[in-house]
């Protein structure tokens, strides 16, 4: 197991302590994903070479869809990709309103150096690159700020020529941002940057000064995404890895909105296939009901055709190159393996590393995994979150802080309804497995 910094280790452990999926260093916890790693790495490399890729992931609760998407995001960042994750929801980010998806994408935009909110850094870095390219021509003095500004804006518009055909306001706004930034007008630069990220309620004075009107709408959002990809590519980034998580929420919206959402997804897939988004790796996650049920993809025949994959054969023969891949449910062995990995990560940079390994040995972790699973009706698929939270907060933290603490003697597993999700509560209430006490 590779060693990570104290900060990265703390971020990972803190997320597990809260019962959430960490954002980085997930390769240290990953179990059973090796069969996907090679193919997905090749796909990222193809996108890096100005290609584009769409991937659909299916799995039920507890199979680790969010973990998988963030694990792949971590790998993408290591290759120089910018990344973003958007949770599709009925109210805040409905898929039939792509302007809201675009806004959340920009809010969550991260790079290897800036985990979130990286757009301004990307933009400033791009303009710096443009100015360096202009100066490299040798015809302008670095001290001639007026000429440098004009020539770099002209170069910007040349490189955005394809985007400008469908979204002329993108280049107009960037020009206004560049001028405001160069003249020290921070308020106007901030307002234009906010408008470029899809934020509503930008001051009219900022928009008037930049020569832009209105707000980014459903159709304009995809053209602005093209512009973002161009900026990323010119800034030296490999591309954009974008996750649309929990697309199954489409099934819960009103019928007309559901149809618009499904059609928006179909259009995204077609645009990727047509080459509209070079440098984009788009991944969606959803349950089997979304892909196969009457209120999901099957409701729109063209979308169902694009997403169809035959899963009748044994999962060990699943094709990782297919447009849709499935995640298998956790079994007890995998759950225990993840627990051991968490213990080993926790021990990094810990003064009590030897004590942690001795008191939370492999046998005890197996015992805790069986106990948590037993309390959840024997349903291993819903156990990982609460198991890892208990392991970190109830066991490893106490061993680390209290030398005399022995989990065999001083700890008895308890699980309250208030700490469970609705799915976990349902599993616990249906419990017909004998409770397994920790000895």
N, C-alpha and C positions, 0 to 999 in steps of 0.2 A: 504494500500500500504506500502510495507516494505521500510525502509530508506537505502540508499546506501551512500558511502563515497562521499566527495566533488569531488575527482578526477574522480570517476566513473560517477558521475552526469555530470561533465563537458565534459567528453569524449562522453557520449551519446548525450548531447545537441549540442556539436560541430558537430557531424556527421549529425544530422538533419539540422543544420544551413547550412551545405554544400550540403544538398540534397542527402545524402548517407545513407545506412543502418548501424546502429551502430553494433559493434562487440560483446558487452557484455551488461548484465542487461536488456535483451530484454523482460523478463517476465513482467517488469513494463509497457511495452507498448502493450503487446499481448492482442488481443481481438478475441474471437471466436476460440481459439485453444484448449480449455479445452477438447473437444471431442477426441483429439488425445493424450493428455498428459499421461493418464493412460497406454494405450497400448505401447506407445513409451518408457515410463519408464521401463516397463516390458521387452521390447526388449533390452534396454541398459543393464539391469541386467543380461539377458541371455548371452549377449556378454561378460560381465564382468566375467562370469563363464566359460570362454574359448570357448564360442560359437562364431558365426559369423552371420551377418545379412545384407541383401540387401534390400533397399527401394527406390522406384521410386515415385517422386512427380510431379504432373502435374498441370498446371495452366497457364492462359493467362497473358499478361502484366498487372500488377497492382494487381494481386491476392496475392502477397507477398511471392513468392517462396524463394527469397534470405532471406527475413526476417524469414521465417519458418526455413530454414536450419540453420541460425545463432541462432535462438531461441533454437533449439534442441542442437546445439553445446554448448550453454551456460549451458543447463541442463546436457550435457555430462561432461563438465569440472567440474561441481559441484559434479559429481560422481567419479571424478579422472581420466577421460579420457584425453589423448592427442588429439588434434583436428587439422584439416587442411582443407583448402578450396581451390579448384583449379577451376579456370574459364576456361572451354574448349573454345578454339578459333581456328580459321582457320590457323593461322600462328605461334603463340607462344606456344600453348599447344594443338596440334591436337591429338585426341584420338587414331589415328592409330599409333602414336609414343609414346608408353607408357614411354619411357625414359624421355621425356619432362614432362609428367604428374608427374612422380616420382620426378624429379628435383624440380618442382614447389611445390609439396607436402612437400618436405623437407624444402624448403625455408619458407613456411607458417606454419610449424609445431609449435604448441603452447601447453602449459600446463597451469594448473591453476595459476602457478607462473610466467610463461614466455609466454606472448601472442603470440610471433612470434620468429622464429629463435631459437627454443629451443633444437635443436639436440645435440649441444655440451654439454649443461647442462645435458641432458638425458644420454649421453654417459659417461660423467665423473661420474655421479651418479651411473651408472651401474657398472663401474669398481671399484668404492668405495665399492659397495655392494659385488662384487666378492671377493675383498680383505678381507672384514669383515667376509665373509663366510669361507675363508681359515684360517684366524686367529682363528675363533671359533673352528676349529678342534683341536687347542692346540699343534700342532706339530711344528709350526714355530714361531720364535720370530719376533715381529713387527720391530725389528732393522735389521733383515736379509732381506734387500730389494731385493737382487738377488733371493733368494728362494721364496719370496712373489710374485715377478713378474712372475717367472716360474710357480708356482702353480696356480696363478690366471688366467694366460693364458691357462693352461691346463683345468681348470674348465670352462673357456669361451668356448673353443672348444667342450667340452662335451655337454654343453647346446645348442650349435649351430649345433649339429650333423646332425639334420634333414635338416637344411638350407644348410649346407656344401655340401650335396649330389647334390644339384642343383646349388649352387653358392659358390664354394670353395673360391673365391676371397674375399667374405664378411668377413670370419673369418681371412684370411690372412691380409686384410687391418686393421681389428680391432687389431690384434696382433701388427702390425707395429705402429699403433696409440698409443697403450698402452706403448710400449717400448719407443717411442719418447717422450711421455708425462712424463714417469718415469725418463728419463735421461735428461730432461730439454731442449730437441730439439724442441722448439716451432714452428719453421718454418716447419719442417717435419710433426709435429702433425697437424698443420693447413692445410697443403697440403693434407694429407691423409683424414682428416675430410671432406674437400671440395670434394674429389673424392668420398667418401662414400655417399655424398648427390647428386651425379650425375652431379657435375659441370664439364664443359669441360676445356681444357687447363690447367690442373694441371701440374706443373713442372715435367719433366721426372726424375729428380734427386730424388724427393719425392717418385715417384712410384717405382723407382729402389731400393731405400733403403727399402721400405716396401715389395718388391717382387711381386708387382701387375703390370698388363699390360692392355693396352687399356683403353676403357671407358665403362660405363654401357650402354648396348644396350636394345632394346625393350623387349627381352625375359628375360634378366638378371634383369630388373627393378622389375619384380614381385617376383623374388627370393629374391632380396634385401628388398622388402616390407615384406616378411616373416621374414627376419632377424630383421628388425625394430620392428616388433610385438613381437618377442622374447625378444629383449632388453627392450622394454616397460614393458612387463609382469614381467621380472626379476627385473625391477627398481621400482616395486610397483604401476605402473599405471594400471588402469582398462582395458585399450585397446586403440584403435585408432578410432576416429570418423572422417571419410573422406567424404567430399562433392565434387562431380563433378557437377559444376553448368553450366547451359546453354548448355546442351548436344544437343539442337536443332541446334547448329551451324554445326553439322555433315551434315545437309541437304544442306549446301552451298558449300561443298568442291567437288572436282572432283570425278567422279563416282567410280574410283578404290580406292581412298582414303576413300570415304564414306563406301564402302563395308568392307574395312579393319577396319575402326573405329567401325562399327556395330559388326563385328566379335570379336573385342577386348572387347567390352562391354559384348557380350554373353559369352566369355571365362571367364571374371571376375566373372559373375554371377555363372557360373558352378564351378569355383574354390572355391567360397565361399560356395556353396552347398556341395562340396566334402570335406570340412574341411581343405583346404589348408591354410586358413588365420584365425586361431583362434584369437579372440580379435579384429576383424575388424567389424565396422559398416559402411557400404558404402551406401551413399545416393546420388541419382542423381536427378536433376531437369530439366524439359523440358516443352515445350508447348504441347497442344493437337495435333498439327500438327505433332510433332515428333513421338508421340505414335501411331497415326492413319493414318498419311499421307503416300503416296507412296514413298517418298524420305527419310522416317525415319525408325522406327523399322519394319514397315511392309515389307520393302525391304528384310529383312532377316527373313525368316519364323521361324526358331528356336528361335530367339530373340523375335519376336512378340508373340509367344506362351508363353514364360516365363514372359512377361510383361502384358499379357492380363488380364483385370479385367472388369466385366460387370458393367457399369455405367448407365444402363437404368432405375434403380429405383431412387426415390427421394434422393437427396444428404444427407438428414437427416438419411438415412438408409445405408450410405456408411460404409464399413467395414474397420476400421483402422488397422486391422491385415493383410489386403491384401498386396500383393507385390507392388501394385500401389495405391496411394491415391490422391485424387484431392482436390484442394483448391478452395473454392467458391469465387466469386467476391465480392468486398467490396460493401456494401450498405451504404446509408447515415447515418444510425444509428451507424454502426461500425466505420465509418470515424469520426463521432463526438465523439464517445467514446475514440478513440485513441487520438484525440485532447485534450480531458480533461485529459487523462493520462499524455500527454506531459506537459501540464500546471502544473500539480501537481508535476511531477518530476523536472521541472524548478524551482518550488517554494522551493524545498529542498535546504537548506543552503543559501537561498536568504534573504537579509535584507528586501526586499520589498514584502514578501510573501503575506501579507494581501492585498496590493495594486494589486498584480497580480491576486489574486482570485476575487477581486471586479471588476476590469476593464476588465479582460478577463474571465467573468463568463460563465456559461454553455450556456446561450442564445447567447452571442456574438460568441462563438466558433461554435455553430450551424449555425449562420448567415454567418460566414466566410467560413465554409465548403460548404454551398449552393452557395455562390458567386464564389468560385474557381471552383466548379463543373459546374456551369453555363458557365463560361468562357471556359471550356473544352468540350463544346457541350453536357453537361449533362451526360458525361461518367464518372461515379464515379470510375470505375476501374482504370482509368489513373490519378486520382486526388491525391492519398495519398502523393506522394513524394513532389509535389509542394505545396500542402496544408500545410504540416508540416513545410516545409522550410519557407513559408510565415508567419506561426504562430510564429515560433521561431524568425526569423531574423527581420520581420517587426513589429510584435506586442509585443511579450514578452520581447525582448531585449529593446525596447523603453520604455515600462512600467517600466522595472527594472531600467533604467538609468535616465529617465526624469519624475519626480513626476507629472508634469502638463500634461503629454501626456495622451490624451483620444482617443482611437481608433475610437470611434463613431464620434468625431469631427475632428480629425486631420489625419485620414487615409482613403485613397481611393485605393481600390485594382487595381493594374496594373500588367499585365503579358506580358512580352516581348518574342518574338520568340527566342531570343538568350539564354534565361534561360530554355528553354524547350528541352526535348528529341525529337527525330523524331516522336515517337508515340504520345507524348503529343501535338506536333505541328499539327499532322494530325487531332487529335481530336478537337483542337481549330479552325482549318481552316474549319472543317465541322460543325461548330457551328450553330445550328438552334434554339437554346434556347435563350429566351430573357435574356439579361444581367441583373444580379441581383446586384444592387448597395448596398453597406453597408450604412445603415442609420446613 
